Amino acid sequence: MKGLKTYVETHKERFLNELFDLLKLPSVSADSAYEKDVIATAKFVAKSLEKAGCTQVELCETKGYPIVYAEKLVDPKLPTVLVYGHYDVQPADPIELWDSPPFEPLIKTTELHPEGAIFARGACDDKGQMYMHIKALEFMTSTDQLPCNVKFMIEGEEEVGSENLGAFVAEQSEKLSNDVILISDTGMISKDTPSITTGLRGLSYVEVEVTGPNRDLHSGIYGGAVANPINILSKMIASLHDANNRITIPGFYDKVEELSKDERAAMAEAPFSLEDYKKALNIEAVYGENGYSTNERNSIRPTLDVNGIWGGYTGEGAKTVIASKAYAKISMRLVPNQDHHEITALFKTHFESIAPEGVRVKVTPHHGGQGYVTPIDNIGYQAASKAYFDTFGKNPIPQRGGGSIPIVALFEEHLKSKTILMGFGLNSDAIHSPNEHYGVFNYLKGIETIPLFYKYFVDLKESR
């Protein structure tokens, strides 16, 4: 790609300013109060794709927020790359823990990012990473170096489960036809150690409700005589793990993929400092399933975590009350072969069965998705590997990711193509947390690397 580095360096400030404008839009899909902002963000993305060189851009209406579709078709005989991303972001709460306003992006230097990092909600997940692809397209179209066809599908509901994307993909499979799908919504090992995510965990997300008496009760008059839903819920949740931190739901592990010793040994070759890991999180010890390393626990093993728990009085001061109800939100990260529908059903059956007399339990499934693995002998992976080598000077390390992108498995089902996960974020970027940020180095390096993927993918495709 002629002039790629020069182009990125020349337009660096503009690339950053445009991303800032995108980050200022509070596109929180989980909160209806931000509906107008989410719509405005979709329009911003559509306009950006048009400016970058797409010849067809449209906002595709769904039952929820619109999907931005765009394309630049060079020749039907050439391969087609489909880029997926999302323009919605997580809620910024708790606001008080941010060092700067979450929707007023700014660049601050850090120990890890002496050249600066962009602090804002969505900086890494996924606006910064998604926008890299738009700027990469701009380079290729403006310098007449786009080697193949490209399509974009950018949605606005990823952070709430992509409920309407599945129907869109199924209905528009011909429109979305492609040779490979490219996503940047993952990370890499470090700034100087690139990696490609070859696997993702699936997800089952549920909400539980425990109901005791028909109203809140005075804890002096009724305490010790009536089941306390908060106490009961706490005991039930505690019982979901045994002494070895294995999940106790019957049948939960029946389809768990067990990696071979060779595969686990290859994973262990990735650079990792347990001491640095603990220091970064300000913890004295790690925790998890016995018999597995930290990197195995957060990638190739399933998990069950409480994401939120509440009930009773939580305001200022004291109120002596036994709550009528207690609630919790629980997520289970799943590995390949675990079906999220089956796991949700197993959880519901088990959780209801362990409830003691005196309370009623309700389990409400929310969203979920399947795990995913892509082989490293796939030409998409090989093209990405070559691209990373050119920009980082070393081969990327294949690694399994701990997060979930449920739509990836659905893509393969309906579009019959593999997904390549070219992430440029870091574990320290605080996605979903206060002070989310994204390194300026990572952002610009992504724009520099992505066009090379196109070049090598076409070369490999033509050589087969």
Helices and strands as residue ranges (DSSP letters): H 4-10, H 12-23, G 32-34, H 35-52, E 56-60, E 67-72, E 80-86, G 95-97, E 106-108, E 117-119, H 127-142, E 149-155, G 158-160, H 165-171, E 180-183, E 195-200, E 202-211, E 217-218, H 219-222, H 229-238, H 261-268, H 274-281, H 294-297, E 305-311, E 321-322, E 325-334, H 340-353, E 360-369, E 372-373, H 379-392, E 397-400, H 407-415, E 419-421, G 427-429, E 437-439, H 440-463
